[in-house]
Amino acid sequence: MGFGNSALLTLTAALFSTAPAAGEDVVPAPDTQLLIGQWRGDVVERYHGEVTRYRMFVSIDADRNGRPVASVSYNLECRGVWINGELRGRTWHFEETITAGRDKCSWQDEVELTREADGLHVRLWPVGVPEQLAQSVLRRSE
C-alpha cells in the first residue's frame, strides 16, 4: 500500500510541525518563563522542635519540552537537581535529587514552588517525611 504525493506531504508536515527543528529553541510556557533565572534565599527547616537555617541557590531553566528544571545548591556543601516539574494549580511540584554531598543533605526531596509578588515560595521535605519541612522565599540574584 503506497501513499499518494499529497498524503505523503500531509504526513511529513504533521510529523515535523510537532517538534522543533534541530537547533531551534523551545519557547517555555508563560508559567515557566516567569521562573527562569538565578534565585537565592535563606531556608528555615523545622524538625522535632529543632530549627536549622541555611542558604539555597537555584538556577532555573526550561527543558526541551518547555517545562522548568533546576540545579540547586546549599551552603551545606551539597547540590543537586529539580526534575519532573508538574504544575498543579499555581504550584510547581519537583523531585529533588542531591548529586553531590549526599552525606550532608537529604538526598531525595519533594519540592513545591509557588510564584508570589515577593519571590518564589519554596517548601521542601525528604521523601516520606513531610513533617521535616523546610521553607524559603527565593529572590532573583541576577
DAPE-V807582 format. One record per helix or strand of 2 or more residues. SS is the DSSP state (alpha for helix, beta for strand). FROM is the first residue (numbers start at 0). LEN is the number of residues. If there is no record, write none. Layout:
((SS FROM LEN) (SS FROM LEN))
This chain:
((alpha 4 13) (alpha 29 4) (beta 36 11) (beta 49 13) (beta 67 7) (beta 77 11) (beta 90 10) (beta 107 9) (beta 118 8) (beta 132 8))
